[in-house]
Amino acid sequence: MLSPGDAMPNFALLNNVDHKNLRVIRDYSSQYGDNEVSVVTFPQEFRAIQNEYPIFFKKNAETGKFIPVALMGLRQNENVFLSEVGWDAQYIPASVKRRPFLIGVQPPKPGEGEQPSRLVYVDMDSPRLSEVAGDPVFLPHGGYSPYLETMVELLEYIQYGTELNEQFVDMLLASELLEVVALEITLKSGEQNNLAGLYTINEDKLNGLGGSAVAELHAKGFLECIYMILASHANVLKLIARVEARLSAQ
């Protein structure tokens, strides 16, 4: 999501005049920037995410805020879910599917109320953009295409997820439930991979929480999120297996 003052290298406000012929290629590959080791994820999708990806937390170096992320590899610029035919998983994270769009927030104009408006922006530097290939963004008469309608719904879903993430993290920090975790993985080849900068749930502190704190987490739906995060860590072994399979195929 964009807010006033955010860096916008080449984001443009989407409109049916300047972008009437715009199309979006929906394939997944490293050439489209999908070779990321992790992406932000949201509480509403934790159930689907935890079936395939490990969930951890990362700390934004600039803001100092924690965000939950889905881990997709063991090394920088490695996504082991990318294959020759696209994304090899039953569920693709929402923050990946929304590309090249995002929501920007525009402050209300004087006399127009107090609620900021949400606008759709498009990353004009995205290699997914085309005028000959992919799904059309607008219909010939200028209306939203079915694809764009889906993207707008997804952006609203992400906006709500961003708000949930802030609430979730605030409650975790209030109970001191986050702790640093060091993933030190040695592959069969002897190659060592140390994933630094990850955080997870402190299970000892979780088990020692008072009844009121547990009840509050449960009431918000966050207690279930915590257990899905912990359960997702079993997927680290699946990540390792995918890495090993790739190395053996080389």
N, C-alpha and C positions, 0 to 999 in steps of 0.2 A: 504494500500500500504506500502511496505517496502522500506526503503532507507538505504544506508550504515550507519552502526553505530546503527541501530535500534536493540532493544532486540529481539532475535529470539530463544525462549525457545526450540522449537523442530520443526522448519520449515525446510523443505528439498526442494531443487530444484527438481521439478518434472521431471522425466525422465522415458523412457520406458524400462530401464534395471532394476533399483532398484524397480520400481513400476509397473512392467509389469502385475502383477496379482491384482493390487489394484482395489477395488470397493468402491463405496460411497453409503451409505444408505441415501435416500432422504426424510425420514419421519421427522416430526417435533414433538418434545416433550421436556420436561424438562431434560430428560436423555441425550439429545444431546446439552444441553446448550441454549435452546431457551426460557427459562424463564427469559428473560431480560425485565426490565421495559421500556427501550427505546433503539433505535438503530439509527445510523446515516442515514440520508436520503439525497437525491440529487434533485436539481431543475428539472431535466428531468422527475422525477417521482412524483413531487408534486401534479399533477392533480389526479393521481390515489391514492396517499397517503391521500390527503385531503378528499376523499370520506369516509374514514373509521377511520383514526387516527388523533389525534391532532398533530400539528407540532409546536414545540418550538425550542429554542436554548439552548445549554449547553456550558459551558466554560471548556476547557481542563485544568485540574489543573496543568499539567506539562508544557504545551506550552503556556497557556494563550489564545489560539485561540478559537473562537466560531465556533460551528458546528450546523447545523439544525438536529433535531432528531424527530423521530416518537415516540410518547408516547403510550405505550401498557399496562400500568397498573398504579396503584396508590401507590404500595408499592414495596420495594426492592425485586428483584427476582420474580416479578409477571408479567405474560403476560396473560391477560384475553382472548387473541385470541387463546390460546392453548386449545384443547379439546381432548377427548379420541380418536377422529378420525384424529387428526392432527391440522392444522392451520385453524381456522374458520374465514376466510375472503376471499374476492374475489381477493385481491391483497396482495402479500407477499413482503416486502421491499427487494430491491436488495442486501443490505448488509447482509441480512439473507440468501437469495438464493445462494450466492456465496460460502458459507462455504462447505468444509474446505479449499478453495483455496484463494490465494491473489496474487497480483502482487508485485514483487520486482524489484528495479531499480539497474542495474549494470552499473557503470561508463564505458565510452568507453576506450578501450585499446589504447596505443600510436599508431598512424598511422591509426586508424580505424574510424576517423571522430570525431565529437563533440557531437553526439546524444547518450545519454545513451540507453542501451537496456532494454526492459521489459521482465522479466522472470516470469514464473508461479511457485509459491511455494505451498506446501501442508502442513497443520498442522498435523504432525504425531501423535500428542496426541489426535486428534479429535476422539470421540466415534463413529463418522459416518463411519470411515474407516473399511473395511473388505476385506477378500479375498474370501468370500463365498456368501455374500448377497449384494444386491444393484446393481447399474449400473457400468459396467466396465469403467475404465478410458482410457485404451488403447485397440486397436483391437489386435487380435492374432498375426498379422505381425508387430505390433509396432506402427501403426499409431494412430492418435487421434480418439477416439470413438465419435459418434454423441453427447453424453453427454458432453464430454470434450470440443468439439467444441463450444457448447452452453455456457459452463462456461468461455471459453476464451473471447467470445463476451461479456459476462456479466462483466468480469473483465475490459475490455476496456471501457465499458459503465460506470463503477464505477470510473475508472481513470479519464475519462472526467468529471464526476460528481464532483469528488474531486477538480478538477481545477475550475469548475464553482462555487463550494461552497466558495472557497477562494476569487474569484472575487466578488461574491454576498455579502459576509460578509464585505469585504473591503469597498464596496460602502455603506452598511448600517452604518458602523462605521464612515465613512467620513461625513455622514449626521446626525450622532448621533441618529439613528433610533431604536437602541436596548435599552430596559429597562428591569429591573428585574420584574418578575411577581411571586406572591405568590399564589399557589393554596392550599386553605384550605378547605377541603371537609369533611363533617360530614355525615356518613352513617346512615341509619335508625336504626341500632343497637346502635348508639351513638359513634361508633368508629370514631376517628378523624385521618385524613390523611393530612399531610402537606408536599407538594412537594416543596422542596427548590432547589435553583440552576438553575431555569429555567428563560429564557429571551424570550421576544417577541417584536413585533413591537410597538413603541410608536405612537399611532394614531394621537395625537395632533401634534407632530412634522412632521409626514407624511403629514397631511393636510396643514401644514404651509410651505412645501417645495417650493422653487422657481421653476419657469418654466424650467430652464436649468437642474436642478437636476432631476426633474420629467422626462424630455425628455431623459436624459442619462439613467435613470433606465429603461424606456420604450424601448429604443433602444437595450439594452442588454437582454430584456425579463424578467428583474427582477421585474418590477412593477407588472406584473401578478403574479409572485411568492409571492410577498408581500400580495396581496389580497387573494391568495389561503391559505397562512398561517393563515391570520385572519379568513377566513371562516372555516378553519379546527378546530378552537377552539370550535365550536358547538359539536364536537365529544367527548368533555370531558363528556358531559351528557351521551353519549352512553357508555363510559368507566364505569361510575358510575353504569349504569343499568346492565352492564355485571358483575361487582363486586357484586352488590346486588343479582343478580340471582344465582351466585355461592354460596353466603352465605346462601341463602334460601334453596338451594339444599343440604346443608350439614346436 
